[in-house]
Amino acid sequence: MFFVRKRLYEAVAAVVTFSITIGVFLLLSRHVPVWTAAVTALLVFGASLWSGL
């Protein structure tokens, strides 16, 4: 039971991390060039992974 719950939490964390990254990209892509939005989204993704989210 513990391993199932741990895998579920890891899956939820992965979905949240990717959702934040995609949200940042979509928000910024309307106001700045696409490459700038992509680089910023990658930085946010790296920071999310580094923080353990």
C-alpha distance matrix in Angstrom:
0.0 3.8 5.5 5.3 6.4 8.7 10.1 10.7 12.5 14.4 15.5 16.7 18.6 20.2 21.4 22.8 24.5 26.1 27.1 28.8 30.6 31.8 32.9 34.9 36.5 37.5 38.8 40.9 42.1 44.3 46.2 46.3 46.8 43.8 43.7 43.5 40.7 38.8 39.4 38.3 35.1 34.4 35.1 32.7 30.0 30.7 30.7 27.3 25.9 27.7 26.6 22.9 22.3
3.8 0.0 3.8 5.5 5.2 6.2 8.7 9.9 10.6 12.4 14.3 15.4 16.5 18.4 20.1 21.1 22.5 24.5 25.7 27.0 28.8 30.3 31.4 33.1 34.9 36.1 37.2 39.1 40.6 42.9 44.5 44.5 45.0 42.1 41.8 41.5 38.7 36.9 37.2 36.0 33.0 32.2 32.6 30.2 27.6 28.0 27.8 24.6 23.0 24.6 23.4 19.8 19.5
5.5 3.8 0.0 3.8 5.4 5.0 6.1 8.5 9.8 10.5 12.2 14.2 15.2 16.5 18.4 19.9 20.9 22.6 24.2 25.8 27.1 28.6 30.0 31.7 33.1 34.5 35.9 37.7 38.8 41.3 43.0 42.8 43.0 40.0 39.6 39.5 36.9 34.8 35.1 34.3 31.2 30.0 30.7 28.7 25.8 26.1 26.4 23.2 21.3 23.1 22.4 18.7 18.5
5.3 5.5 3.8 0.0 3.8 5.5 5.2 6.2 8.7 9.9 10.6 12.3 14.3 15.4 16.6 18.4 20.0 21.3 22.5 24.4 25.9 27.0 28.4 30.4 31.8 32.8 34.3 36.3 37.4 39.7 41.6 41.7 41.9 38.8 38.7 38.7 35.9 33.9 34.6 33.7 30.4 29.6 30.6 28.3 25.4 26.3 26.7 23.3 21.7 24.0 23.2 19.5 18.5
6.4 5.2 5.4 3.8 0.0 3.8 5.5 5.0 6.2 8.6 9.8 10.5 12.3 14.2 15.4 16.5 18.3 20.1 20.9 22.5 24.4 25.7 26.6 28.6 30.4 31.3 32.5 34.6 36.0 38.1 39.9 40.1 40.7 37.8 37.7 37.4 34.5 32.8 33.5 32.2 29.0 28.5 29.1 26.6 24.0 25.0 24.8 21.3 20.2 22.3 21.0 17.4 16.3
8.7 6.2 5.0 5.5 3.8 0.0 3.8 5.4 5.1 6.2 8.6 9.9 10.6 12.4 14.4 15.4 16.4 18.5 19.9 21.1 22.7 24.4 25.6 27.2 28.8 30.2 31.4 33.2 34.6 37.0 38.5 38.4 38.9 36.0 35.6 35.3 32.6 30.8 31.1 29.9 26.9 26.0 26.5 24.2 21.5 22.1 22.0 18.7 17.2 19.1 18.0 14.4 13.7
10.1 8.7 6.1 5.2 5.5 3.8 0.0 3.8 5.5 5.0 6.1 8.6 9.8 10.5 12.4 14.2 15.2 16.6 18.2 20.0 21.2 22.5 24.1 25.9 27.1 28.4 30.0 31.8 32.8 35.3 37.1 37.0 37.1 34.0 33.7 33.7 31.0 28.9 29.5 28.7 25.4 24.5 25.5 23.4 20.4 21.2 21.7 18.4 16.7 19.2 18.7 15.0 14.0
10.7 9.9 8.5 6.2 5.0 5.4 3.8 0.0 3.8 5.4 5.1 6.2 8.6 9.9 10.7 12.3 14.2 15.5 16.4 18.4 20.1 21.1 22.2 24.4 25.9 26.7 28.2 30.3 31.4 33.6 35.6 35.7 36.1 33.1 33.2 33.1 30.1 28.4 29.3 28.2 24.8 24.4 25.5 22.9 20.2 21.6 21.8 18.2 17.2 20.0 19.0 15.6 13.7
12.5 10.6 9.8 8.7 6.2 5.1 5.5 3.8 0.0 3.8 5.4 5.1 6.1 8.6 9.9 10.5 12.2 14.3 15.2 16.4 18.4 19.9 20.8 22.5 24.4 25.5 26.6 28.6 30.1 32.3 33.9 34.0 34.7 31.9 31.9 31.4 28.5 26.9 27.5 26.1 22.9 22.6 23.1 20.4 18.0 19.2 19.0 15.3 14.6 17.1 15.7 12.3 10.4
14.4 12.4 10.5 9.9 8.6 6.2 5.0 5.4 3.8 0.0 3.8 5.5 5.1 6.2 8.7 9.9 10.5 12.4 14.1 15.4 16.6 18.3 19.8 21.3 22.7 24.3 25.6 27.2 28.5 31.0 32.6 32.4 32.7 29.8 29.4 29.2 26.5 24.6 25.0 23.9 20.8 20.0 20.7 18.4 15.6 16.5 16.8 13.4 12.0 14.7 14.1 10.5 9.1
15.5 14.3 12.2 10.6 9.8 8.6 6.1 5.1 5.4 3.8 0.0 3.8 5.4 5.1 6.3 8.7 9.9 10.7 12.2 14.3 15.5 16.5 18.1 20.1 21.3 22.4 24.1 25.9 26.8 29.3 31.2 31.2 31.3 28.3 28.3 28.3 25.4 23.4 24.4 23.5 20.1 19.6 21.0 18.6 15.6 17.3 18.0 14.5 13.5 16.7 16.3 13.2 11.0
16.7 15.4 14.2 12.3 10.5 9.9 8.6 6.2 5.1 5.5 3.8 0.0 3.8 5.4 5.1 6.2 8.6 10.0 10.4 12.3 14.3 15.3 16.1 18.3 20.0 20.8 22.1 24.2 25.5 27.6 29.5 29.8 30.4 27.6 27.9 27.5 24.4 23.0 24.1 22.6 19.2 19.4 20.4 17.5 15.1 17.2 17.3 13.5 13.5 16.6 15.5 12.7 9.8
18.6 16.5 15.2 14.3 12.3 10.6 9.8 8.6 6.1 5.1 5.4 3.8 0.0 3.8 5.5 5.1 6.1 8.6 9.8 10.6 12.3 14.2 15.2 16.6 18.5 19.9 20.9 22.6 24.2 26.6 28.0 28.0 28.7 26.0 25.9 25.3 22.4 21.0 21.5 20.0 16.8 16.7 17.3 14.5 12.1 13.8 13.6 9.9 9.8 12.8 11.7 9.0 6.0
20.2 18.4 16.5 15.4 14.2 12.4 10.5 9.9 8.6 6.2 5.1 5.4 3.8 0.0 3.8 5.5 5.1 6.2 8.5 10.0 10.7 12.2 14.1 15.5 16.7 18.3 19.9 21.4 22.4 25.1 26.7 26.4 26.6 23.7 23.5 23.4 20.5 18.6 19.4 18.5 15.0 14.6 15.9 13.6 10.6 12.5 13.4 9.9 9.3 12.9 12.8 10.4 7.9
21.4 20.1 18.4 16.6 15.4 14.4 12.4 10.7 9.9 8.7 6.3 5.1 5.5 3.8 0.0 3.8 5.5 5.3 6.0 8.6 9.9 10.4 11.9 14.2 15.3 16.2 17.9 19.9 20.8 23.1 25.1 25.2 25.6 22.7 23.1 23.0 19.8 18.3 19.7 18.5 14.9 15.3 17.0 14.3 11.7 14.5 15.2 11.8 12.1 15.7 15.3 13.3 10.2
22.8 21.1 19.9 18.4 16.5 15.4 14.2 12.3 10.5 9.9 8.7 6.2 5.1 5.5 3.8 0.0 3.8 5.5 5.0 6.1 8.6 9.9 10.3 12.2 14.2 15.2 16.1 18.2 19.7 21.8 23.4 23.8 24.7 22.1 22.6 21.9 18.6 17.7 18.8 17.0 13.6 14.6 15.5 12.2 10.5 13.4 13.2 9.6 11.0 14.2 13.1 11.8 8.1
24.5 22.5 20.9 20.0 18.3 16.4 15.2 14.2 12.2 10.5 9.9 8.6 6.1 5.1 5.5 3.8 0.0 3.8 5.5 5.3 6.3 8.7 9.9 10.8 12.6 14.4 15.5 16.8 18.3 20.9 22.2 22.0 22.6 20.0 20.0 19.3 16.3 15.0 15.7 14.1 10.8 11.1 12.0 9.0 6.8 9.6 9.8 6.5 7.8 11.1 10.8 9.8 6.8
26.1 24.5 22.6 21.3 20.1 18.5 16.6 15.5 14.3 12.4 10.7 10.0 8.6 6.2 5.3 5.5 3.8 0.0 3.8 5.5 5.0 6.1 8.4 9.9 10.6 12.1 14.0 15.4 16.2 18.9 20.7 20.4 20.6 17.7 17.9 17.8 14.7 13.0 14.5 13.5 9.8 10.3 12.3 9.9 7.4 10.8 12.0 9.3 10.2 13.8 14.1 13.2 10.4
27.1 25.7 24.2 22.5 20.9 19.9 18.2 16.4 15.2 14.1 12.2 10.4 9.8 8.5 6.0 5.0 5.5 3.8 0.0 3.8 5.4 5.2 5.9 8.5 9.8 10.4 11.9 14.1 15.1 17.2 19.2 19.6 20.4 17.7 18.6 18.2 14.7 13.9 15.8 14.2 10.6 12.3 14.0 11.0 9.7 13.4 13.8 11.1 12.9 16.2 15.8 15.2 11.9
28.8 27.0 25.8 24.4 22.5 21.1 20.0 18.4 16.4 15.4 14.3 12.3 10.6 10.0 8.6 6.1 5.3 5.5 3.8 0.0 3.8 5.5 5.0 6.1 8.6 9.9 10.4 12.2 14.0 16.2 17.5 17.8 18.9 16.7 17.4 16.3 12.9 12.7 13.9 11.6 8.5 10.6 11.4 8.0 7.8 11.4 11.1 8.8 11.5 14.2 13.5 13.8 10.7
30.6 28.8 27.1 25.9 24.4 22.7 21.2 20.1 18.4 16.6 15.5 14.3 12.3 10.7 9.9 8.6 6.3 5.0 5.4 3.8 0.0 3.8 5.4 5.3 6.3 8.7 10.0 10.8 12.1 14.9 16.2 15.8 16.3 13.8 14.1 13.3 10.1 9.2 10.6 8.9 5.3 7.2 8.9 6.3 5.6 9.4 10.2 8.8 10.9 13.6 14.0 14.5 12.0
31.8 30.3 28.6 27.0 25.7 24.4 22.5 21.1 19.9 18.3 16.5 15.3 14.2 12.2 10.4 9.9 8.7 6.1 5.2 5.5 3.8 0.0 3.8 5.5 5.1 6.1 8.5 10.0 10.4 12.9 15.0 15.0 15.4 12.6 13.7 13.6 10.0 9.3 11.8 10.6 7.1 9.6 11.9 9.8 9.2 12.9 14.0 12.5 14.4 17.3 17.7 17.9 15.1
32.9 31.4 30.0 28.4 26.6 25.6 24.1 22.2 20.8 19.8 18.1 16.1 15.2 14.1 11.9 10.3 9.9 8.4 5.9 5.0 5.4 3.8 0.0 3.8 5.4 5.2 6.0 8.5 9.9 11.5 13.4 14.3 15.5 13.4 15.1 14.2 10.4 11.1 13.3 11.2 8.4 11.6 13.0 10.4 10.9 14.6 14.7 13.2 15.9 18.5 18.1 18.7 15.7
34.9 33.1 31.7 30.4 28.6 27.2 25.9 24.4 22.5 21.3 20.1 18.3 16.6 15.5 14.2 12.2 10.8 9.9 8.5 6.1 5.3 5.5 3.8 0.0 3.8 5.6 5.1 6.0 8.3 10.5 11.4 11.7 13.2 11.5 12.7 11.1 7.6 8.8 10.4 7.7 5.8 9.4 10.2 7.9 9.5 12.8 12.7 12.2 15.1 17.1 17.0 18.3 15.8
36.5 34.9 33.1 31.8 30.4 28.8 27.1 25.9 24.4 22.7 21.3 20.0 18.5 16.7 15.3 14.2 12.6 10.6 9.8 8.6 6.3 5.1 5.4 3.8 0.0 3.8 5.5 5.3 5.8 8.9 10.3 10.0 10.5 8.2 9.7 9.0 5.2 6.0 8.7 7.4 5.3 8.8 10.7 9.5 10.4 13.6 14.5 14.3 16.5 18.7 19.3 20.4 18.1
37.5 36.1 34.5 32.8 31.3 30.2 28.4 26.7 25.5 24.3 22.4 20.8 19.9 18.3 16.2 15.2 14.4 12.1 10.4 9.9 8.7 6.1 5.2 5.6 3.8 0.0 3.8 5.6 5.2 6.9 9.5 10.4 11.3 9.3 11.9 11.5 7.8 9.2 12.3 11.0 9.1 12.5 14.4 12.9 13.7 17.1 17.8 17.1 19.5 22.0 22.2 23.0 20.3
38.8 37.2 35.9 34.3 32.5 31.4 30.0 28.2 26.6 25.6 24.1 22.1 20.9 19.9 17.9 16.1 15.5 14.0 11.9 10.4 10.0 8.5 6.0 5.1 5.5 3.8 0.0 3.8 5.7 6.2 7.7 9.4 11.5 10.7 13.1 11.7 8.3 10.8 13.1 10.8 9.9 13.7 14.6 12.8 14.6 17.8 17.7 17.3 20.2 22.2 22.0 23.3 20.6
40.9 39.1 37.7 36.3 34.6 33.2 31.8 30.3 28.6 27.2 25.9 24.2 22.6 21.4 19.9 18.2 16.8 15.4 14.1 12.2 10.8 10.0 8.5 6.0 5.3 5.6 3.8 0.0 3.8 5.4 5.4 6.0 8.2 8.0 10.1 8.2 5.3 8.6 10.5 8.5 8.7 12.3 13.0 12.1 14.3 17.0 17.1 17.5 20.3 21.8 22.1 23.8 21.6
42.1 40.6 38.8 37.4 36.0 34.6 32.8 31.4 30.1 28.5 26.8 25.5 24.2 22.4 20.8 19.7 18.3 16.2 15.1 14.0 12.1 10.4 9.9 8.3 5.8 5.2 5.7 3.8 0.0 3.8 5.5 5.5 6.3 5.3 8.5 7.9 5.4 8.0 10.8 10.1 10.0 13.1 14.7 14.3 15.8 18.6 19.4 19.7 22.0 23.9 24.5 26.0 23.8
44.3 42.9 41.3 39.7 38.1 37.0 35.3 33.6 32.3 31.0 29.3 27.6 26.6 25.1 23.1 21.8 20.9 18.9 17.2 16.2 14.9 12.9 11.5 10.5 8.9 6.9 6.2 5.4 3.8 0.0 3.8 6.1 7.9 8.3 11.7 10.9 8.8 11.8 14.4 13.3 13.4 16.7 18.0 17.3 19.0 21.9 22.3 22.5 25.1 27.0 27.2 28.7 26.3
46.2 44.5 43.0 41.6 39.9 38.5 37.1 35.6 33.9 32.6 31.2 29.5 28.0 26.7 25.1 23.4 22.2 20.7 19.2 17.5 16.2 15.0 13.4 11.4 10.3 9.5 7.7 5.4 5.5 3.8 0.0 3.8 7.1 8.9 11.6 9.9 8.7 12.3 14.0 12.6 13.7 17.0 17.5 17.2 19.5 21.9 22.0 22.7 25.5 26.9 27.1 29.1 26.9
46.3 44.5 42.8 41.7 40.1 38.4 37.0 35.7 34.0 32.4 31.2 29.8 28.0 26.4 25.2 23.8 22.0 20.4 19.6 17.8 15.8 15.0 14.3 11.7 10.0 10.4 9.4 6.0 5.5 6.1 3.8 0.0 3.8 6.4 8.4 6.5 6.5 10.0 11.2 10.5 12.2 15.0 15.5 16.0 18.3 20.2 20.7 21.9 24.3 25.5 26.2 28.3 26.5
46.8 45.0 43.0 41.9 40.7 38.9 37.1 36.1 34.7 32.7 31.3 30.4 28.7 26.6 25.6 24.7 22.6 20.6 20.4 18.9 16.3 15.4 15.5 13.2 10.5 11.3 11.5 8.2 6.3 7.9 7.1 3.8 0.0 3.8 5.6 5.4 6.5 8.8 10.2 10.9 12.4 14.5 15.7 16.8 18.5 20.3 21.4 22.7 24.6 25.9 27.1 29.0 27.4
43.8 42.1 40.0 38.8 37.8 36.0 34.0 33.1 31.9 29.8 28.3 27.6 26.0 23.7 22.7 22.1 20.0 17.7 17.7 16.7 13.8 12.6 13.4 11.5 8.2 9.3 10.7 8.0 5.3 8.3 8.9 6.4 3.8 0.0 3.8 5.4 5.0 6.1 8.6 9.8 10.3 12.2 14.2 15.2 16.2 18.2 19.8 20.7 22.4 24.1 25.5 26.9 25.3
43.7 41.8 39.6 38.7 37.7 35.6 33.7 33.2 31.9 29.4 28.3 27.9 25.9 23.5 23.1 22.6 20.0 17.9 18.6 17.4 14.1 13.7 15.1 12.7 9.7 11.9 13.1 10.1 8.5 11.7 11.6 8.4 5.6 3.8 0.0 3.8 5.4 5.0 6.1 8.5 9.7 10.5 12.3 14.2 15.1 16.4 18.3 19.8 21.0 22.3 24.2 25.8 24.6
43.5 41.5 39.5 38.7 37.4 35.3 33.7 33.1 31.4 29.2 28.3 27.5 25.3 23.4 23.0 21.9 19.3 17.8 18.2 16.3 13.3 13.6 14.2 11.1 9.0 11.5 11.7 8.2 7.9 10.9 9.9 6.5 5.4 5.4 3.8 0.0 3.8 5.4 5.2 6.1 8.5 9.9 10.6 12.3 14.1 15.3 16.5 18.3 20.0 21.0 22.4 24.5 23.4
40.7 38.7 36.9 35.9 34.5 32.6 31.0 30.1 28.5 26.5 25.4 24.4 22.4 20.5 19.8 18.6 16.3 14.7 14.7 12.9 10.1 10.0 10.4 7.6 5.2 7.8 8.3 5.3 5.4 8.8 8.7 6.5 6.5 5.0 5.4 3.8 0.0 3.8 5.5 5.1 6.0 8.6 9.8 10.4 12.1 14.2 15.2 16.3 18.3 19.7 20.9 22.6 21.0
38.8 36.9 34.8 33.9 32.8 30.8 28.9 28.4 26.9 24.6 23.4 23.0 21.0 18.6 18.3 17.7 15.0 13.0 13.9 12.7 9.2 9.3 11.1 8.8 6.0 9.2 10.8 8.6 8.0 11.8 12.3 10.0 8.8 6.1 5.0 5.4 3.8 0.0 3.8 5.4 5.0 6.2 8.6 9.8 10.3 12.2 14.2 15.1 16.4 18.2 19.8 21.2 19.8
39.4 37.2 35.1 34.6 33.5 31.1 29.5 29.3 27.5 25.0 24.4 24.1 21.5 19.4 19.7 18.8 15.7 14.5 15.8 13.9 10.6 11.8 13.3 10.4 8.7 12.3 13.1 10.5 10.8 14.4 14.0 11.2 10.2 8.6 6.1 5.2 5.5 3.8 0.0 3.8 5.4 5.1 6.3 8.7 9.7 10.5 12.3 14.2 15.3 16.3 18.3 20.1 19.3
38.3 36.0 34.3 33.7 32.2 29.9 28.7 28.2 26.1 23.9 23.5 22.6 20.0 18.5 18.5 17.0 14.1 13.5 14.2 11.6 8.9 10.6 11.2 7.7 7.4 11.0 10.8 8.5 10.1 13.3 12.6 10.5 10.9 9.8 8.5 6.1 5.1 5.4 3.8 0.0 3.8 5.4 5.0 6.2 8.6 9.8 10.5 12.2 14.3 15.1 16.4 18.5 17.4
35.1 33.0 31.2 30.4 29.0 26.9 25.4 24.8 22.9 20.8 20.1 19.2 16.8 15.0 14.9 13.6 10.8 9.8 10.6 8.5 5.3 7.1 8.4 5.8 5.3 9.1 9.9 8.7 10.0 13.4 13.7 12.2 12.4 10.3 9.7 8.5 6.0 5.0 5.4 3.8 0.0 3.8 5.4 5.0 6.1 8.6 9.8 10.4 12.3 14.1 15.2 16.7 15.1
34.4 32.2 30.0 29.6 28.5 26.0 24.5 24.4 22.6 20.0 19.6 19.4 16.7 14.6 15.3 14.6 11.1 10.3 12.3 10.6 7.2 9.6 11.6 9.4 8.8 12.5 13.7 12.3 13.1 16.7 17.0 15.0 14.5 12.2 10.5 9.9 8.6 6.2 5.1 5.4 3.8 0.0 3.8 5.4 4.9 6.1 8.5 9.7 10.5 12.1 14.1 15.4 14.6
35.1 32.6 30.7 30.6 29.1 26.5 25.5 25.5 23.1 20.7 21.0 20.4 17.3 15.9 17.0 15.5 12.0 12.3 14.0 11.4 8.9 11.9 13.0 10.2 10.7 14.4 14.6 13.0 14.7 18.0 17.5 15.5 15.7 14.2 12.3 10.6 9.8 8.6 6.3 5.0 5.4 3.8 0.0 3.8 5.4 5.1 6.1 8.5 9.9 10.4 12.1 14.3 13.9
32.7 30.2 28.7 28.3 26.6 24.2 23.4 22.9 20.4 18.4 18.6 17.5 14.5 13.6 14.3 12.2 9.0 9.9 11.0 8.0 6.3 9.8 10.4 7.9 9.5 12.9 12.8 12.1 14.3 17.3 17.2 16.0 16.8 15.2 14.2 12.3 10.4 9.8 8.7 6.2 5.0 5.4 3.8 0.0 3.8 5.4 5.0 6.1 8.6 9.7 10.4 12.4 11.3
30.0 27.6 25.8 25.4 24.0 21.5 20.4 20.2 18.0 15.6 15.6 15.1 12.1 10.6 11.7 10.5 6.8 7.4 9.7 7.8 5.6 9.2 10.9 9.5 10.4 13.7 14.6 14.3 15.8 19.0 19.5 18.3 18.5 16.2 15.1 14.1 12.1 10.3 9.7 8.6 6.1 4.9 5.4 3.8 0.0 3.8 5.4 5.1 6.3 8.6 9.9 10.8 9.7
30.7 28.0 26.1 26.3 25.0 22.1 21.2 21.6 19.2 16.5 17.3 17.2 13.8 12.5 14.5 13.4 9.6 10.8 13.4 11.4 9.4 12.9 14.6 12.8 13.6 17.1 17.8 17.0 18.6 21.9 21.9 20.2 20.3 18.2 16.4 15.3 14.2 12.2 10.5 9.8 8.6 6.1 5.1 5.4 3.8 0.0 3.8 5.4 5.1 6.0 8.5 9.9 10.2
30.7 27.8 26.4 26.7 24.8 22.0 21.7 21.8 19.0 16.8 18.0 17.3 13.6 13.4 15.2 13.2 9.8 12.0 13.8 11.1 10.2 14.0 14.7 12.7 14.5 17.8 17.7 17.1 19.4 22.3 22.0 20.7 21.4 19.8 18.3 16.5 15.2 14.2 12.3 10.5 9.8 8.5 6.1 5.0 5.4 3.8 0.0 3.8 5.4 5.0 6.0 8.6 8.9
27.3 24.6 23.2 23.3 21.3 18.7 18.4 18.2 15.3 13.4 14.5 13.5 9.9 9.9 11.8 9.6 6.5 9.3 11.1 8.8 8.8 12.5 13.2 12.2 14.3 17.1 17.3 17.5 19.7 22.5 22.7 21.9 22.7 20.7 19.8 18.3 16.3 15.1 14.2 12.2 10.4 9.7 8.5 6.1 5.1 5.4 3.8 0.0 3.8 5.5 5.2 6.4 5.4
25.9 23.0 21.3 21.7 20.2 17.2 16.7 17.2 14.6 12.0 13.5 13.5 9.8 9.3 12.1 11.0 7.8 10.2 12.9 11.5 10.9 14.4 15.9 15.1 16.5 19.5 20.2 20.3 22.0 25.1 25.5 24.3 24.6 22.4 21.0 20.0 18.3 16.4 15.3 14.3 12.3 10.5 9.9 8.6 6.3 5.1 5.4 3.8 0.0 3.8 5.5 5.2 5.8
27.7 24.6 23.1 24.0 22.3 19.1 19.2 20.0 17.1 14.7 16.7 16.6 12.8 12.9 15.7 14.2 11.1 13.8 16.2 14.2 13.6 17.3 18.5 17.1 18.7 22.0 22.2 21.8 23.9 27.0 26.9 25.5 25.9 24.1 22.3 21.0 19.7 18.2 16.3 15.1 14.1 12.1 10.4 9.7 8.6 6.0 5.0 5.5 3.8 0.0 3.8 5.4 7.7
26.6 23.4 22.4 23.2 21.0 18.0 18.7 19.0 15.7 14.1 16.3 15.5 11.7 12.8 15.3 13.1 10.8 14.1 15.8 13.5 14.0 17.7 18.1 17.0 19.3 22.2 22.0 22.1 24.5 27.2 27.1 26.2 27.1 25.5 24.2 22.4 20.9 19.8 18.3 16.4 15.2 14.1 12.1 10.4 9.9 8.5 6.0 5.2 5.5 3.8 0.0 3.8 5.7
22.9 19.8 18.7 19.5 17.4 14.4 15.0 15.6 12.3 10.5 13.2 12.7 9.0 10.4 13.3 11.8 9.8 13.2 15.2 13.8 14.5 17.9 18.7 18.3 20.4 23.0 23.3 23.8 26.0 28.7 29.1 28.3 29.0 26.9 25.8 24.5 22.6 21.2 20.1 18.5 16.7 15.4 14.3 12.4 10.8 9.9 8.6 6.4 5.2 5.4 3.8 0.0 3.8
22.3 19.5 18.5 18.5 16.3 13.7 14.0 13.7 10.4 9.1 11.0 9.8 6.0 7.9 10.2 8.1 6.8 10.4 11.9 10.7 12.0 15.1 15.7 15.8 18.1 20.3 20.6 21.6 23.8 26.3 26.9 26.5 27.4 25.3 24.6 23.4 21.0 19.8 19.3 17.4 15.1 14.6 13.9 11.3 9.7 10.2 8.9 5.4 5.8 7.7 5.7 3.8 0.0
